[in-house]
Amino acid sequence: MDGNGRLGRLLIPLLLVDWGIMTFPQLLQLSDQLERERDVYIEGLHIVSTTGDWESWLRFFLASITRQSKRAFEQSNRVLELRETYRQRYQTDGRSSTRVLQVVDQIFEHPSTSIATIVDRIGISFPTAQRLIDRLVSDKVLTEMTGQRRNRVYLATEIVNILEADPDAETA
């Protein structure tokens, strides 16, 4: 309740990066995994503090990391498969294929974007960026989220859906 657990769960992936074991700490959502196993997690911490049984705690903790790592690996594969699907769809798109592929690559780096962001990141004109975004909206790759006429924000909902999928629902 004092935040020490959150701090510890934050430090673990950062240490793994520092030690060269992990490249993308954002993929290891350890807090999510431990929240799903909250009762066992809290009981394990209590047992460590009252009996000093670190071995049982470490076994539980490492098993949790393993489960979450497998989930992250599966999510990564689904995202990569979706990226390949999009790239194949737009690969032979005539003269605009290079620009569409650049936008596709951008949404896999940042699933939330705007026309101004695409202009800045790719270095294309506003009308070209607008045309490409409109195409991706038409193809249901992007969804406009604001409902505004200006300063619109677009979301790559299929990417977000993969990243936010409930792992319990996936295995059910």
C-alpha positions in Angstrom: 0.0 0.0 0.0 3.0 2.3 0.4 4.2 2.0 -3.2 7.2 -0.2 -2.5 5.7 -3.0 -4.6 5.1 -0.8 -7.6 8.6 0.6 -7.3 10.1 -2.9 -7.2 8.0 -4.1 -10.2 9.2 -1.1 -12.1 12.9 -1.7 -11.2 12.9 -5.4 -12.2 12.4 -4.8 -16.0 14.8 -1.9 -15.9 17.5 -4.1 -14.3 16.8 -6.7 -16.9 17.5 -4.1 -19.6 20.6 -2.8 -17.8 22.0 -6.4 -17.5 21.4 -6.9 -21.3 18.7 -9.6 -20.7 15.8 -7.6 -22.1 15.5 -4.9 -24.8 12.0 -3.7 -24.5 10.9 -3.4 -20.9 7.5 -2.2 -21.8 6.6 -5.7 -23.1 7.0 -7.2 -19.6 3.8 -6.0 -17.8 4.7 -7.6 -14.5 2.2 -5.6 -12.5 -0.6 -6.9 -14.8 0.4 -10.5 -14.2 0.8 -10.1 -10.4 -2.5 -8.4 -10.2 -4.1 -11.5 -11.8 -2.4 -13.5 -9.0 -2.9 -10.9 -6.3 -3.9 -13.2 -3.5 -1.0 -15.6 -4.0 1.4 -12.6 -4.5 0.3 -10.9 -1.2 0.3 -14.2 0.7 3.8 -15.0 -0.6 5.1 -11.7 0.5 3.6 -12.2 4.0 5.2 -15.7 4.2 8.6 -14.2 3.3 8.3 -11.6 6.0 7.1 -14.0 8.7 9.1 -17.2 7.9 11.9 -16.1 5.6 10.8 -18.6 2.9 12.4 -16.9 0.0 12.7 -20.0 -2.2 8.9 -20.4 -2.5 8.5 -16.7 -3.2 11.2 -16.7 -5.9 9.6 -19.8 -7.5 6.2 -18.0 -7.6 7.7 -14.8 -8.9 9.8 -16.4 -11.6 6.8 -18.4 -12.7 4.8 -15.2 -13.0 7.6 -13.6 -15.0 7.6 -16.7 -17.3 3.9 -16.5 -17.9 4.0 -12.8 -18.6 7.0 -13.2 -20.9 5.2 -15.9 -22.9 2.2 -13.5 -23.2 4.4 -10.7 -24.4 6.1 -13.0 -26.9 2.7 -14.1 -28.3 1.5 -10.4 -28.4 4.7 -9.4 -30.2 4.2 -12.2 -32.8 0.6 -11.1 -33.4 1.7 -7.5 -33.9 4.4 -8.6 -36.3 1.9 -10.7 -38.2 -0.4 -7.8 -38.5 2.4 -5.5 -39.7 3.3 -8.1 -42.4 -0.3 -8.3 -43.4 -0.5 -4.5 -43.8 2.8 -4.4 -45.6 1.7 -7.0 -48.1 -1.6 -5.2 -48.7 0.2 -2.0 -49.6 3.4 -3.3 -51.1 2.3 -3.3 -54.7 0.1 -0.2 -54.4 1.6 1.6 -57.4 3.4 4.9 -57.0 2.1 5.6 -53.5 3.2 2.3 -52.0 6.4 3.7 -50.5 4.5 6.5 -48.7 1.7 4.2 -47.5 4.3 1.8 -46.1 6.1 4.6 -44.3 2.8 5.5 -42.6 2.2 1.9 -41.8 5.6 1.6 -40.2 4.9 4.8 -38.2 1.7 3.5 -36.7 3.5 0.4 -35.5 5.9 2.6 -33.7 3.1 4.9 -32.5 -0.4 3.5 -32.8 -1.9 6.9 -32.1 -1.1 9.6 -34.7 -2.2 12.7 -36.5 -1.7 14.2 -39.9 0.8 16.7 -38.5 2.7 13.9 -36.9 2.9 12.0 -40.1 4.0 15.2 -41.9 6.8 15.7 -39.4 8.0 12.1 -39.2 7.9 11.2 -42.9 8.6 14.6 -44.3 5.7 14.8 -46.7 3.2 17.5 -47.4 0.0 18.0 -45.4 -2.2 17.1 -48.4 -0.2 13.9 -49.1 -0.4 12.9 -45.4 -4.1 13.6 -45.4 -4.7 11.5 -48.5 -2.7 8.6 -47.0 -4.5 8.8 -43.6 -7.9 9.0 -45.4 -6.9 5.8 -47.3 -6.0 4.0 -44.1 -9.2 5.1 -42.4 -11.1 3.9 -45.4 -9.3 0.5 -45.2 -10.1 0.4 -41.4 -6.4 0.4 -40.5 -6.9 3.7 -38.6 -9.9 5.1 -36.8 -10.5 8.8 -36.2 -11.0 9.3 -32.5 -11.8 12.9 -31.9 -14.8 13.6 -34.1 -13.3 17.0 -34.8 -12.8 18.8 -38.1 -9.2 19.9 -37.1 -6.4 18.4 -35.1 -7.8 14.9 -35.5 -6.2 12.0 -33.8 -6.2 8.5 -35.4 -5.7 5.2 -33.7 -4.6 1.9 -35.1 -7.2 0.0 -33.3 -6.1 -3.5 -34.4 -2.7 -2.9 -32.9 -4.1 -1.6 -29.7 -6.6 -4.5 -29.4 -3.7 -6.9 -29.6 -1.8 -5.1 -26.9 -4.8 -4.7 -24.6 -6.2 -8.2 -25.1 -7.2 -10.0 -21.9 -4.9 -13.0 -21.6 -7.5 -14.9 -19.6 -10.0 -14.5 -22.5 -7.3 -15.6 -25.0 -6.8 -18.9 -23.3 -10.5 -19.5 -22.5 
